[in-house]
Amino acid sequence: MDRVEQIEAAISSLPPEEYQRIVAWFHSRENARWDEQMDRDSATGKLDFLFSEAETESAHGLVRQWPPQT
C-alpha cells in the first residue's frame, strides 16, 4: 500500500467531526494555493487579456452590473 492509499484509508476511518476538520483544512489549503497562483499570473501579465476584454465589452455596452440593481 502506497502513502496515498494509507492516507485515504486513514481518512475513511475518521469520525465525522474529524473528517470535517480535514475537509476544512483541505479547502483552506486549496484556496490559498489558488490565490497564490492568481497573484503569480497577475504579476506576470498572464491575466492582462481579461482587462482588455472587459474594457472592450464595456465600451460596447456588453457589461452588466453584478449583482443586478433592483
Biopython code that builds the backbone (N, CA, C, O; Angstrom):
import numpy as np
from Bio.PDB.StructureBuilder import StructureBuilder

atoms = [
    (1, "MET", "N", (0.861, -1.180, 0.000)),
    (1, "MET", "CA", (0.000, 0.000, 0.000)),
    (1, "MET", "C", (0.903, 1.239, 0.000)),
    (1, "MET", "O", (1.787, 1.375, 0.845)),
    (2, "ASP", "N", (0.666, 2.134, -0.958)),
    (2, "ASP", "CA", (1.480, 3.349, -1.010)),
    (2, "ASP", "C", (0.953, 4.409, -0.041)),
    (2, "ASP", "O", (-0.080, 4.223, 0.602)),
    (3, "ARG", "N", (1.673, 5.510, 0.049)),
    (3, "ARG", "CA", (1.346, 6.557, 1.022)),
    (3, "ARG", "C", (-0.041, 7.145, 0.812)),
    (3, "ARG", "O", (-0.770, 7.368, 1.779)),
    (4, "VAL", "N", (-0.413, 7.400, -0.438)),
    (4, "VAL", "CA", (-1.732, 7.974, -0.723)),
    (4, "VAL", "C", (-2.833, 7.005, -0.287)),
    (4, "VAL", "O", (-3.834, 7.418, 0.298)),
    (5, "GLU", "N", (-2.648, 5.747, -0.567)),
    (5, "GLU", "CA", (-3.637, 4.748, -0.140)),
    (5, "GLU", "C", (-3.742, 4.694, 1.380)),
    (5, "GLU", "O", (-4.836, 4.521, 1.917)),
    (6, "GLN", "N", (-2.629, 4.837, 2.074)),
    (6, "GLN", "CA", (-2.649, 4.863, 3.536)),
    (6, "GLN", "C", (-3.408, 6.080, 4.048)),
    (6, "GLN", "O", (-4.184, 5.981, 4.999)),
    (7, "ILE", "N", (-3.179, 7.235, 3.412)),
    (7, "ILE", "CA", (-3.887, 8.460, 3.803)),
    (7, "ILE", "C", (-5.377, 8.307, 3.539)),
    (7, "ILE", "O", (-6.201, 8.673, 4.377)),
    (8, "GLU", "N", (-5.728, 7.762, 2.367)),
    (8, "GLU", "CA", (-7.137, 7.543, 2.040)),
    (8, "GLU", "C", (-7.804, 6.633, 3.063)),
    (8, "GLU", "O", (-8.921, 6.905, 3.503)),
    (9, "ALA", "N", (-7.127, 5.559, 3.441)),
    (9, "ALA", "CA", (-7.682, 4.620, 4.422)),
    (9, "ALA", "C", (-7.856, 5.304, 5.774)),
    (9, "ALA", "O", (-8.870, 5.110, 6.445)),
    (10, "ALA", "N", (-6.870, 6.102, 6.173)),
    (10, "ALA", "CA", (-6.954, 6.806, 7.454)),
    (10, "ALA", "C", (-8.119, 7.791, 7.449)),
    (10, "ALA", "O", (-8.867, 7.880, 8.422)),
    (11, "ILE", "N", (-8.270, 8.531, 6.346)),
    (11, "ILE", "CA", (-9.375, 9.494, 6.250)),
    (11, "ILE", "C", (-10.714, 8.777, 6.270)),
    (11, "ILE", "O", (-11.660, 9.244, 6.905)),
    (12, "SER", "N", (-10.801, 7.658, 5.589)),
    (12, "SER", "CA", (-12.060, 6.899, 5.546)),
    (12, "SER", "C", (-12.491, 6.411, 6.922)),
    (12, "SER", "O", (-13.681, 6.210, 7.167)),
    (13, "SER", "N", (-11.533, 6.220, 7.816)),
    (13, "SER", "CA", (-11.869, 5.684, 9.135)),
    (13, "SER", "C", (-12.129, 6.775, 10.173)),
    (13, "SER", "O", (-12.422, 6.463, 11.327)),
    (14, "LEU", "N", (-12.028, 8.037, 9.789)),
    (14, "LEU", "CA", (-12.240, 9.129, 10.742)),
    (14, "LEU", "C", (-13.702, 9.262, 11.141)),
    (14, "LEU", "O", (-14.595, 9.004, 10.334)),
    (15, "PRO", "N", (-13.950, 9.665, 12.389)),
    (15, "PRO", "CA", (-15.314, 10.016, 12.771)),
    (15, "PRO", "C", (-15.728, 11.297, 12.049)),
    (15, "PRO", "O", (-14.863, 12.060, 11.619)),
    (16, "PRO", "N", (-17.018, 11.547, 11.908)),
    (16, "PRO", "CA", (-17.497, 12.690, 11.123)),
    (16, "PRO", "C", (-16.883, 14.038, 11.501)),
    (16, "PRO", "O", (-16.535, 14.820, 10.615)),
    (17, "GLU", "N", (-16.742, 14.325, 12.790)),
    (17, "GLU", "CA", (-16.215, 15.645, 13.174)),
    (17, "GLU", "C", (-14.738, 15.800, 12.783)),
    (17, "GLU", "O", (-14.316, 16.895, 12.410)),
    (18, "GLU", "N", (-13.961, 14.737, 12.862)),
    (18, "GLU", "CA", (-12.558, 14.810, 12.439)),
    (18, "GLU", "C", (-12.461, 14.878, 10.913)),
    (18, "GLU", "O", (-11.600, 15.566, 10.366)),
    (19, "TYR", "N", (-13.348, 14.163, 10.244)),
    (19, "TYR", "CA", (-13.395, 14.233, 8.781)),
    (19, "TYR", "C", (-13.681, 15.669, 8.333)),
    (19, "TYR", "O", (-13.062, 16.158, 7.387)),
    (20, "GLN", "N", (-14.612, 16.342, 9.006)),
    (20, "GLN", "CA", (-14.936, 17.729, 8.668)),
    (20, "GLN", "C", (-13.744, 18.650, 8.877)),
    (20, "GLN", "O", (-13.550, 19.596, 8.114)),
    (21, "ARG", "N", (-12.936, 18.380, 9.915)),
    (21, "ARG", "CA", (-11.719, 19.173, 10.129)),
    (21, "ARG", "C", (-10.750, 19.008, 8.960)),
    (21, "ARG", "O", (-10.136, 19.978, 8.516)),
    (22, "ILE", "N", (-10.617, 17.789, 8.469)),
    (22, "ILE", "CA", (-9.734, 17.531, 7.321)),
    (22, "ILE", "C", (-10.271, 18.247, 6.082)),
    (22, "ILE", "O", (-9.507, 18.864, 5.340)),
    (23, "VAL", "N", (-11.566, 18.165, 5.862)),
    (23, "VAL", "CA", (-12.182, 18.833, 4.709)),
    (23, "VAL", "C", (-11.945, 20.336, 4.781)),
    (23, "VAL", "O", (-11.565, 20.952, 3.784)),
    (24, "ALA", "N", (-12.164, 20.930, 5.948)),
    (24, "ALA", "CA", (-11.960, 22.382, 6.110)),
    (24, "ALA", "C", (-10.501, 22.742, 5.874)),
    (24, "ALA", "O", (-10.208, 23.747, 5.226)),
    (25, "TRP", "N", (-9.588, 21.935, 6.392)),
    (25, "TRP", "CA", (-8.158, 22.186, 6.185)),
    (25, "TRP", "C", (-7.798, 22.111, 4.703)),
    (25, "TRP", "O", (-7.063, 22.952, 4.186)),
    (26, "PHE", "N", (-8.326, 21.091, 4.032)),
    (26, "PHE", "CA", (-8.022, 20.910, 2.621)),
    (26, "PHE", "C", (-8.562, 22.079, 1.792)),
    (26, "PHE", "O", (-7.866, 22.587, 0.913)),
    (27, "HIS", "N", (-9.788, 22.504, 2.065)),
    (27, "HIS", "CA", (-10.370, 23.636, 1.341)),
    (27, "HIS", "C", (-9.551, 24.902, 1.571)),
    (27, "HIS", "O", (-9.286, 25.652, 0.632)),
    (28, "SER", "N", (-9.158, 25.135, 2.800)),
    (28, "SER", "CA", (-8.350, 26.307, 3.123)),
    (28, "SER", "C", (-7.022, 26.266, 2.372)),
    (28, "SER", "O", (-6.588, 27.276, 1.818)),
    (29, "ARG", "N", (-6.389, 25.121, 2.355)),
    (29, "ARG", "CA", (-5.108, 24.959, 1.658)),
    (29, "ARG", "C", (-5.275, 25.189, 0.157)),
    (29, "ARG", "O", (-4.460, 25.877, -0.457)),
    (30, "GLU", "N", (-6.309, 24.628, -0.428)),
    (30, "GLU", "CA", (-6.535, 24.804, -1.867)),
    (30, "GLU", "C", (-6.868, 26.255, -2.208)),
    (30, "GLU", "O", (-6.412, 26.772, -3.228)),
    (31, "ASN", "N", (-7.654, 26.910, -1.367)),
    (31, "ASN", "CA", (-7.958, 28.325, -1.605)),
    (31, "ASN", "C", (-6.695, 29.169, -1.567)),
    (31, "ASN", "O", (-6.534, 30.077, -2.383)),
    (32, "ALA", "N", (-5.798, 28.885, -0.634)),
    (32, "ALA", "CA", (-4.537, 29.621, -0.539)),
    (32, "ALA", "C", (-3.679, 29.360, -1.773)),
    (32, "ALA", "O", (-3.059, 30.284, -2.299)),
    (33, "ARG", "N", (-3.637, 28.128, -2.232)),
    (33, "ARG", "CA", (-2.859, 27.799, -3.444)),
    (33, "ARG", "C", (-3.437, 28.519, -4.664)),
    (33, "ARG", "O", (-2.691, 29.015, -5.508)),
    (34, "TRP", "N", (-4.763, 28.572, -4.752)),
    (34, "TRP", "CA", (-5.424, 29.269, -5.843)),
    (34, "TRP", "C", (-5.064, 30.760, -5.822)),
    (34, "TRP", "O", (-4.712, 31.337, -6.851)),
    (35, "ASP", "N", (-5.156, 31.369, -4.645)),
    (35, "ASP", "CA", (-4.824, 32.788, -4.514)),
    (35, "ASP", "C", (-3.379, 33.063, -4.919)),
    (35, "ASP", "O", (-3.099, 34.039, -5.615)),
    (36, "GLU", "N", (-2.467, 32.202, -4.483)),
    (36, "GLU", "CA", (-1.062, 32.364, -4.843)),
    (36, "GLU", "C", (-0.863, 32.260, -6.349)),
    (36, "GLU", "O", (-0.106, 33.039, -6.929)),
    (37, "GLN", "N", (-1.532, 31.310, -6.984)),
    (37, "GLN", "CA", (-1.419, 31.155, -8.437)),
    (37, "GLN", "C", (-1.973, 32.379, -9.159)),
    (37, "GLN", "O", (-1.373, 32.860, -10.120)),
    (38, "MET", "N", (-3.117, 32.883, -8.698)),
    (38, "MET", "CA", (-3.696, 34.079, -9.316)),
    (38, "MET", "C", (-2.758, 35.277, -9.154)),
    (38, "MET", "O", (-2.599, 36.066, -10.086)),
    (39, "ASP", "N", (-2.138, 35.419, -7.986)),
    (39, "ASP", "CA", (-1.184, 36.504, -7.755)),
    (39, "ASP", "C", (0.012, 36.382, -8.704)),
    (39, "ASP", "O", (0.447, 37.376, -9.285)),
    (40, "ARG", "N", (0.543, 35.164, -8.862)),
    (40, "ARG", "CA", (1.670, 34.962, -9.787)),
    (40, "ARG", "C", (1.265, 35.281, -11.219)),
    (40, "ARG", "O", (1.993, 35.967, -11.938)),
    (41, "ASP", "N", (0.101, 34.783, -11.634)),
    (41, "ASP", "CA", (-0.355, 35.022, -13.002)),
    (41, "ASP", "C", (-0.602, 36.510, -13.244)),
    (41, "ASP", "O", (-0.283, 37.024, -14.316)),
    (42, "SER", "N", (-1.155, 37.189, -12.276)),
    (42, "SER", "CA", (-1.405, 38.623, -12.407)),
    (42, "SER", "C", (-0.097, 39.398, -12.494)),
    (42, "SER", "O", (0.041, 40.299, -13.321)),
    (43, "ALA", "N", (0.862, 39.046, -11.640)),
    (43, "ALA", "CA", (2.149, 39.752, -11.610)),
    (43, "ALA", "C", (2.935, 39.568, -12.900)),
    (43, "ALA", "O", (3.701, 40.449, -13.290)),
    (44, "THR", "N", (2.753, 38.435, -13.561)),
    (44, "THR", "CA", (3.496, 38.180, -14.797)),
    (44, "THR", "C", (2.742, 38.610, -16.048)),
    (44, "THR", "O", (3.236, 38.437, -17.162)),
    (45, "GLY", "N", (1.540, 39.173, -15.869)),
    (45, "GLY", "CA", (0.780, 39.675, -17.009)),
    (45, "GLY", "C", (-0.086, 38.650, -17.701)),
    (45, "GLY", "O", (-0.684, 38.950, -18.734)),
    (46, "LYS", "N", (-0.171, 37.445, -17.161)),
    (46, "LYS", "CA", (-0.969, 36.396, -17.806)),
    (46, "LYS", "C", (-2.458, 36.703, -17.820)),
    (46, "LYS", "O", (-3.206, 36.121, -18.606)),
    (47, "LEU", "N", (-2.895, 37.618, -16.951)),
    (47, "LEU", "CA", (-4.321, 37.933, -16.873)),
    (47, "LEU", "C", (-4.668, 39.256, -17.548)),
    (47, "LEU", "O", (-5.826, 39.675, -17.536)),
    (48, "ASP", "N", (-3.669, 39.916, -18.135)),
    (48, "ASP", "CA", (-3.904, 41.217, -18.760)),
    (48, "ASP", "C", (-4.978, 41.161, -19.843)),
    (48, "ASP", "O", (-5.715, 42.126, -20.039)),
    (49, "PHE", "N", (-5.065, 40.037, -20.541)),
    (49, "PHE", "CA", (-6.062, 39.916, -21.604)),
    (49, "PHE", "C", (-7.474, 40.084, -21.044)),
    (49, "PHE", "O", (-8.367, 40.555, -21.749)),
    (50, "LEU", "N", (-7.683, 39.701, -19.781)),
    (50, "LEU", "CA", (-9.013, 39.846, -19.187)),
    (50, "LEU", "C", (-9.395, 41.314, -19.038)),
    (50, "LEU", "O", (-10.552, 41.680, -19.242)),
    (51, "PHE", "N", (-8.420, 42.160, -18.681)),
    (51, "PHE", "CA", (-8.693, 43.585, -18.559)),
    (51, "PHE", "C", (-9.026, 44.184, -19.925)),
    (51, "PHE", "O", (-9.953, 44.983, -20.049)),
    (52, "SER", "N", (-8.268, 43.794, -20.941)),
    (52, "SER", "CA", (-8.531, 44.277, -22.295)),
    (52, "SER", "C", (-9.907, 43.844, -22.771)),
    (52, "SER", "O", (-10.648, 44.629, -23.362)),
    (53, "GLU", "N", (-10.236, 42.600, -22.510)),
    (53, "GLU", "CA", (-11.537, 42.064, -22.910)),
    (53, "GLU", "C", (-12.670, 42.810, -22.203)),
    (53, "GLU", "O", (-13.674, 43.154, -22.826)),
    (54, "ALA", "N", (-12.507, 43.056, -20.913)),
    (54, "ALA", "CA", (-13.537, 43.758, -20.150)),
    (54, "ALA", "C", (-13.706, 45.191, -20.641)),
    (54, "ALA", "O", (-14.830, 45.685, -20.741)),
    (55, "GLU", "N", (-12.596, 45.864, -20.950)),
    (55, "GLU", "CA", (-12.676, 47.235, -21.459)),
    (55, "GLU", "C", (-13.398, 47.277, -22.796)),
    (55, "GLU", "O", (-14.230, 48.156, -23.022)),
    (56, "THR", "N", (-13.091, 46.340, -23.683)),
    (56, "THR", "CA", (-13.740, 46.279, -24.991)),
    (56, "THR", "C", (-15.233, 46.022, -24.845)),
    (56, "THR", "O", (-16.048, 46.693, -25.479)),
    (57, "GLU", "N", (-15.590, 45.051, -24.011)),
    (57, "GLU", "CA", (-17.001, 44.733, -23.823)),
    (57, "GLU", "C", (-17.744, 45.879, -23.149)),
    (57, "GLU", "O", (-18.906, 46.139, -23.461)),
    (58, "SER", "N", (-17.083, 46.556, -22.236)),
    (58, "SER", "CA", (-17.702, 47.711, -21.582)),
    (58, "SER", "C", (-17.947, 48.826, -22.593)),
    (58, "SER", "O", (-18.999, 49.465, -22.575)),
    (59, "ALA", "N", (-16.983, 49.058, -23.470)),
    (59, "ALA", "CA", (-17.125, 50.103, -24.493)),
    (59, "ALA", "C", (-18.278, 49.802, -25.443)),
    (59, "ALA", "O", (-18.871, 50.718, -26.014)),
    (60, "HIS", "N", (-18.596, 48.523, -25.613)),
    (60, "HIS", "CA", (-19.698, 48.118, -26.497)),
    (60, "HIS", "C", (-21.009, 47.913, -25.731)),
    (60, "HIS", "O", (-21.989, 47.420, -26.291)),
    (61, "GLY", "N", (-21.022, 48.290, -24.459)),
    (61, "GLY", "CA", (-22.245, 48.177, -23.666)),
    (61, "GLY", "C", (-22.639, 46.761, -23.308)),
    (61, "GLY", "O", (-23.814, 46.486, -23.069)),
    (62, "LEU", "N", (-21.676, 45.859, -23.268)),
    (62, "LEU", "CA", (-21.977, 44.450, -23.007)),
    (62, "LEU", "C", (-21.759, 44.033, -21.553)),
    (62, "LEU", "O", (-21.968, 42.872, -21.201)),
    (63, "VAL", "N", (-21.341, 44.978, -20.710)),
    (63, "VAL", "CA", (-21.074, 44.666, -19.309)),
    (63, "VAL", "C", (-22.273, 45.073, -18.468)),
    (63, "VAL", "O", (-22.799, 46.178, -18.602)),
    (64, "ARG", "N", (-22.700, 44.151, -17.587)),
    (64, "ARG", "CA", (-23.839, 44.436, -16.711)),
    (64, "ARG", "C", (-23.364, 44.481, -15.270)),
    (64, "ARG", "O", (-22.356, 43.871, -14.915)),
    (65, "GLN", "N", (-24.104, 45.213, -14.440)),
    (65, "GLN", "CA", (-23.835, 45.275, -13.014)),
    (65, "GLN", "C", (-24.034, 43.899, -12.388)),
    (65, "GLN", "O", (-24.966, 43.180, -12.747)),
    (66, "TRP", "N", (-23.173, 43.536, -11.467)),
    (66, "TRP", "CA", (-23.386, 42.327, -10.689)),
    (66, "TRP", "C", (-23.089, 42.605, -9.244)),
    (66, "TRP", "O", (-22.014, 43.122, -8.942)),
    (67, "PRO", "N", (-23.965, 42.297, -8.350)),
    (67, "PRO", "CA", (-25.297, 41.754, -8.610)),
    (67, "PRO", "C", (-26.188, 42.807, -9.262)),
    (67, "PRO", "O", (-25.961, 44.008, -9.114)),
    (68, "PRO", "N", (-27.196, 42.345, -9.977)),
    (68, "PRO", "CA", (-28.087, 43.281, -10.667)),
    (68, "PRO", "C", (-28.724, 44.271, -9.690)),
    (68, "PRO", "O", (-29.093, 43.903, -8.575)),
    (69, "GLN", "N", (-28.847, 45.508, -10.112)),
    (69, "GLN", "CA", (-29.520, 46.536, -9.336)),
    (69, "GLN", "C", (-31.017, 46.336, -9.494)),
    (69, "GLN", "O", (-31.506, 46.203, -10.616)),
    (70, "THR", "N", (-31.749, 46.313, -8.392)),
    (70, "THR", "CA", (-33.213, 46.138, -8.492)),
    (70, "THR", "C", (-33.934, 47.400, -8.124)),
    (70, "THR", "O", (-35.164, 47.439, -8.150)),
]
sb = StructureBuilder()
sb.init_structure("model")
sb.init_model(0)
sb.init_chain("A")
sb.init_seg("    ")
for serial, (resi, resn, name, xyz) in enumerate(atoms, 1):
    if name == "N":
        sb.init_residue(resn, " ", resi, " ")
    sb.init_atom(name, np.array(xyz, "f"), 0.0, 1.0, " ", f" {name:<3s}", serial, name[0])
structure = sb.get_structure()
